[in-house]
Amino acid sequence: MLFLIINGKEKEFSSGKMPETLSSLLDSMGINHATVVAEVNGLIVRRNDFAGTKLSDGQKIELVKFVGGG
């Protein structure tokens, strides 16, 4: 099994099922790219780089979503 640690929680993926890029991970989670800030292994990823950011087993990903309100 492969896994990613997303916001402190381990998420397992069967072989061949783990998203290859940060962009595909967000899509699989139903997260709008325009409303999230992403960090991979402690480094902030620019929104323009989501599609080119490759994911690998064991990486730590933090996602912060913007919400409206006041």
C-alpha positions in Angstrom: 0.0 0.0 0.0 1.1 3.5 -0.8 0.1 6.5 1.4 0.1 10.2 1.8 -0.2 12.2 5.0 -2.9 14.8 4.3 -3.5 17.4 7.0 -2.0 15.0 9.6 -4.0 12.0 8.6 -2.6 9.0 6.7 -4.6 8.2 3.5 -3.8 4.8 1.9 -3.9 4.1 -1.8 -3.7 0.7 -3.5 -0.9 0.3 -6.1 -1.5 2.3 -9.2 -4.4 4.3 -7.5 -2.4 7.1 -5.9 -2.7 10.5 -7.6 0.4 11.3 -9.6 0.2 15.1 -9.1 -1.0 17.6 -6.5 -3.6 18.7 -9.1 -5.0 15.2 -9.5 -5.1 14.8 -5.7 -7.2 17.9 -5.4 -9.5 16.9 -8.2 -10.0 13.5 -6.6 -10.9 15.2 -3.3 -13.3 17.6 -5.0 -11.3 20.7 -4.0 -11.3 23.8 -6.2 -7.7 24.7 -7.0 -8.6 28.4 -6.7 -9.7 28.1 -3.1 -6.8 26.2 -1.5 -3.2 26.8 -0.4 -1.1 23.7 -0.6 2.2 22.7 1.1 4.1 19.5 0.2 6.8 18.4 2.6 7.0 21.8 4.2 7.2 23.8 1.0 4.3 26.0 -0.3 3.4 25.1 -3.9 2.3 27.9 -6.2 -1.1 27.3 -7.7 0.4 27.4 -11.2 2.7 24.5 -10.2 -0.1 22.1 -8.9 -0.2 20.1 -12.1 3.6 19.7 -12.3 4.1 18.8 -8.6 4.6 15.0 -8.6 3.5 13.1 -5.5 5.3 10.1 -4.0 4.7 7.6 -1.3 4.9 9.0 2.3 4.8 12.7 1.4 3.2 15.2 3.9 0.6 17.5 2.4 -1.1 20.3 4.1 -4.2 21.9 2.5 -5.8 25.1 3.7 -9.1 26.0 2.2 -10.4 29.6 2.0 -14.0 30.0 3.2 -16.2 33.1 3.0 -17.8 34.7 6.0 -17.1 37.4 8.4 
